Amino acid sequence: MDSKIVEQYLLSKPHVSIGYPFGADVKVFKVKNKMFALLSLGTGNEKDTHGKMKGHYCVNLKCDPEEAIMLRDIFPSVIPGYHMHKAQWNTVILDGSVPEGEIERMIDNSFNLVVSKMTKKDQASILVHVESR
């Protein structure tokens, strides 16, 4: 799954906006002003034990802490969230090794985790769009 497809999928979620608070090279995706994903090109300065981030786009996604560890064990291209809370965020290196459906599932989970922490009113305004799909 390449960065353009990931970006389209992220933007297809209801009430999502994109911003650049960390500079033009880092796209931050928010649902009702709450961050749920970041997309950027790996520079090689990240603490990647596999040497894979340079030249590949990466997406940071919020994740349940237990699932985050399991995903890192299953996929070498899933590492602790770069510049994020390591227990609650994963960085997925978009090098083609993680199946598209799995990346979509991780994006859905990140989105849903953030929405689940919102007020009931905000949740309802988002979920009405999710359920109608």
N, C-alpha and C positions, 0 to 999 in steps of 0.2 A: 504494500500500500504506500503510495508516494505522498509527499507533503500536500499536494494540491487536492487529492482525494480526501485526505484527513481533514484539511481545512474546510472543504465543502460539507463533510459529514458533521463537523463541529458546528458550523453555521446553520445546519438544517434543524438544529434543536430549537425549541420555542424560546423566545425572549433572550436570545444570545446576542451579545455584542462583542466587538473586537476592539482592542486598544493596544497602545504601545508604551506603557509606563516605564519599561526597562530599556527603551531605545527602539529604533526602527527595525532591528534584527530579531526582536522577540515579540511574537504575536501572543497577546493574552486574551483568552476567551472567557467571558463572564456570562452568567445567567443572573439576571436582575442584580447586577453589580457584584456578584460573588464569583471569584475565580474558580474555574474547574479544569482548565487546560492551558498549557503554554506550548507554542510551537516555534522552534528555532533550528538553525543550522549548527550542527556540532562543530566546534573549532579545534578540538583536540586537547584543549586545556582542561577539560572535564576529567574527573578522576575515574576514568573508564578503565577497568582492569583488562578489558579485551582489546583495547586499541581501535575500537570500531566507530567511535563517535565522529571523528574528523571526516568531513565530507558527506556525512549523512544527516538528514533532518531528524530531529528528536521531538517527541511530544511528552510533556510532563502531565501526568494524570493523577488525580486524587484516588485513593484506594483504601479499602479496609486493611488495617495493619496485618492481619493474619494472611489474607489473600495476597497482599503485596509480597510477602516472603515466599509464598508458594509460586507466584508468577516468576520471581527471580530465579527460583530453583529450576523451573521448567524451561524458561527461555533465557539463553545467554544475553540476548539483546534487551532484556528488561533489567534495569539496574536501579539502585536507590535514587530517589529524586534528586537531580542535580540542582543545587542551591535551594532545596526545599526541605521540609520536615521529612526526614528519611523514613520514618515509620508509616507516614500517611500518604506519601507520594512516590510514584515510580516514574522513571524516565524510560520511554520505549524508543529504542533506536530503530528508525525506519530503514532498515537495510534489506528488507524483503524476507527475513527469517521468521517473522511472526505472522501467522495467517490473518488475512483481512478481517474475517469474521471475529477473530479474537481481539483485534484492535478495536473494532466497532463495539464489542462487548465491554471492553475496558473503558471506552469513551462513555458508553451508556451508564456504566457503574459510577464513573466520576461525576457525571451530570446528576444522576439520581442521589448520590451521597450529599452533594451540595444542596440540592433542592430539599432533601429530607430535613435539613437543619434550618430551613426558612420558616417564617410564620405560616400558619394555616391558610391565611388569605393569599399570600404569595404562592404557596404550593398549589392551591386550587386554581389560580389563574394560569399556572404552567401546565398542570396535569390535564386540564380540559383540552389543551392542544395535543398532548401526548396520547390521550385516550381516543381522540377522534381520528388518529392515523390508522 
